[in-house]
Amino acid sequence: MTLEEQFEKASKDVHTLTERPSNEVLLNLYSLHKQASIGDVHGDEPGMFDFIAKAKYNAWATKKGLTKEQAMQLYVDLVGTLLN
């Protein structure tokens, strides 16, 4: 199975988790998925009163510089640990 296929499978499998991960893990999942799908963060940083959007933006910004393949592999690995 190619890395892209593993990533797509992990993207679907993450929705089958029986327990909700912590907010920190959710932000990590979100940021890795965005980095793998879109690349480095872009656009204006959300205002300080939009807490959720700002947290997501900042989490994604921490992944800046990761290649698509690196982000995909980290995402696949993280989802794998959550499913076990």
SERO-4910 file (N, C-alpha, C, O; in steps of 0.05 Angstrom, whole numbers):
BEGIN
 pado doro    nc1    nc2    nc3   cac1   cac2   cac3    cc1    cc2    cc3    oc1    oc2    oc3
  Met    A     17    -23      0      0      0      0     18     25      0     37     27     16
  Thr    A     12     44    -18     29     68    -19     23     86      5      3     82     19
  Leu    A     41    105     10     37    124     32     11    139     28     -3    145     48
  Glu    A      5    147      4    -20    162     -1    -45    145      6    -64    155     17
  Glu    A    -44    120     -1    -66    102      6    -68     98     36    -90     97     47
  Gln    A    -45     95     50    -45     93     79    -56    118     92    -71    117    111
  Phe    A    -49    141     80    -59    167     91    -89    169     87   -103    177    106
  Glu    A    -99    162     64   -128    162     59   -143    143     78   -164    150     89
  Lys    A   -132    120     82   -144    100    100   -144    111    129   -164    109    143
  Ala    A   -121    123    137   -120    134    164   -139    157    168   -151    160    189
  Ser    A   -143    173    146   -162    195    147   -191    185    152   -207    199    164
  Lys    A   -197    162    142   -223    150    146   -225    136    173   -244    138    187
  Asp    A   -203    121    179   -203    106    204   -204    123    229   -215    115    250
  Val    A   -194    148    228   -194    165    251   -223    171    260   -227    176    284
  His    A   -242    169    242   -270    174    249   -283    151    263   -306    152    272
  Thr    A   -268    128    265   -280    105    279   -270    102    307   -276     83    321
  Leu    A   -255    122    317   -245    121    345   -268    120    364   -288    134    361
  Thr    A   -266    103    384   -288    100    403   -286    121    425   -306    127    438
  Glu    A   -262    131    430   -259    153    450   -248    178    436   -232    176    418
  Arg    A   -258    200    446   -249    226    434   -221    232    445   -217    232    469
  Pro    A   -202    237    427   -175    244    436   -174    271    450   -193    287    448
  Ser    A   -153    276    464   -150    302    478   -148    324    457   -143    319    433
  Asn    A   -152    348    466   -151    371    448   -123    373    435   -121    381    412
  Glu    A   -102    367    450    -75    368    440    -71    348    417    -59    355    397
  Val    A    -82    324    420    -80    304    399    -96    312    375    -88    309    352
  Leu    A   -120    323    380   -137    332    358   -124    354    342   -125    354    317
  Leu    A   -110    372    355    -96    394    341    -73    382    325    -67    392    303
  Asn    A    -59    362    336    -37    349    322    -48    335    297    -36    337    276
  Leu    A    -70    321    300    -82    308    277    -90    328    255    -84    325    232
  Tyr    A   -103    350    264   -112    371    246    -88    383    231    -88    385    206
  Ser    A    -67    390    246    -44    404    234    -29    385    215    -19    394    194
  Leu    A    -26    360    222    -12    341    204    -28    337    179    -17    335    157
  His    A    -54    335    182    -71    330    158    -70    355    140    -67    352    115
  Lys    A    -71    379    151    -69    403    135    -42    405    121    -41    412     97
  Gln    A    -21    399    135      6    400    124      9    380    101     21    386     81
  Ala    A     -2    356    105      0    336     84    -18    342     60    -10    336     38
  Ser    A    -40    355     65    -59    361     44    -53    387     29    -56    388      4
  Ile    A    -45    407     44    -43    434     32    -14    444     32     -6    458     13
  Gly    A      1    437     52     29    447     54     30    467     77     14    467     95
  Asp    A     51    484     76     55    503     97     31    522    101     17    528     82
  Val    A     28    530    126      6    547    134      8    573    118     29    583    112
  His    A    -15    584    111    -17    609     96    -42    624    104    -59    613    118
  Gly    A    -43    648     96    -66    665    104    -60    680    129    -40    676    142
  Asp    A    -78    698    136    -75    715    160    -81    698    185    -99    682    185
  Glu    A    -66    704    205    -71    691    231    -97    702    242   -102    726    242
  Pro    A   -114    684    253   -140    692    264   -135    711    288   -115    711    301
  Gly    A   -155    727    293   -154    745    316   -153    731    342   -160    707    344
  Met    A   -145    745    363   -141    732    389   -166    723    402   -165    708    422
  Phe    A   -189    733    393   -214    724    406   -227    701    392   -247    690    402
  Asp    A   -216    692    370   -225    668    356   -207    645    365   -189    637    350
  Phe    A   -211    636    389   -193    617    403   -189    591    387   -166    582    385
  Ile    A   -210    580    377   -208    554    363   -192    557    337   -173    542    331
  Ala    A   -200    577    321   -186    582    296   -156    589    301   -139    580    286
  Lys    A   -151    604    321   -123    612    328   -107    587    336    -84    584    328
  Ala    A   -119    570    352   -105    545    361    -99    527    337    -77    516    335
  Lys    A   -118    525    319   -114    508    295    -92    520    277    -74    506    268
  Tyr    A    -93    547    274    -73    560    257    -45    557    269    -26    550    255
  Asn    A    -43    561    295    -17    558    309     -6    530    308     18    525    305
  Ala    A    -24    510    311    -16    482    310     -5    476    282     15    462    279
  Trp    A    -19    485    262    -11    481    234     16    494    229     33    483    215
  Ala    A     20    518    240     44    533    236     69    518    247     91    522    238
  Thr    A     64    502    268     87    487    280     96    465    261    118    454    264
  Lys    A     81    458    241     88    437    222    102    449    197    109    434    178
  Lys    A    106    475    196    118    488    173    145    476    167    162    471    185
  Gly    A    149    470    141    174    458    133    173    428    129    190    416    116
  Leu    A    153    415    142    151    386    137    142    381    108    125    396     98
  Thr    A    154    361     96    145    354     69    118    340     71    109    331     92
  Lys    A    105    339     48     79    325     47     82    296     57     65    286     72
  Glu    A    103    283     48    108    255     55    113    252     85    103    233     98
  Gln    A    129    270     96    135    269    125    109    273    141    104    258    160
  Ala    A     93    292    134     68    297    148     48    274    145     35    266    164
  Met    A     47    262    121     30    238    117     39    216    135     22    203    148
  Gln    A     65    210    136     75    188    153     70    193    182     61    175    196
  Leu    A     74    217    192     68    224    220     39    220    226     32    211    247
  Tyr    A     22    229    207     -7    226    211    -15    196    212    -30    188    230
  Val    A     -5    180    193    -11    152    193     -2    139    219    -16    123    231
  Asp    A     22    146    228     33    134    253     16    142    277     10    125    294
  Leu    A      8    167    278     -8    177    301    -35    163    301    -44    154    322
  Val    A    -49    161    278    -75    148    278    -71    119    285    -88    107    299
  Gly    A    -50    106    276    -44     78    284    -42     74    314    -53     55    324
  Thr    A    -29     93    328    -26     90    357    -53     95    370    -59     82    391
  Leu    A    -70    112    359    -96    117    371   -115     94    367   -133     89    384
  Leu    A   -112     79    346   -129     57    341   -122     32    356   -139     14    359
  Asn    A    -98     31    367    -89      7    382    -93     10    411    -87     -8    426
***
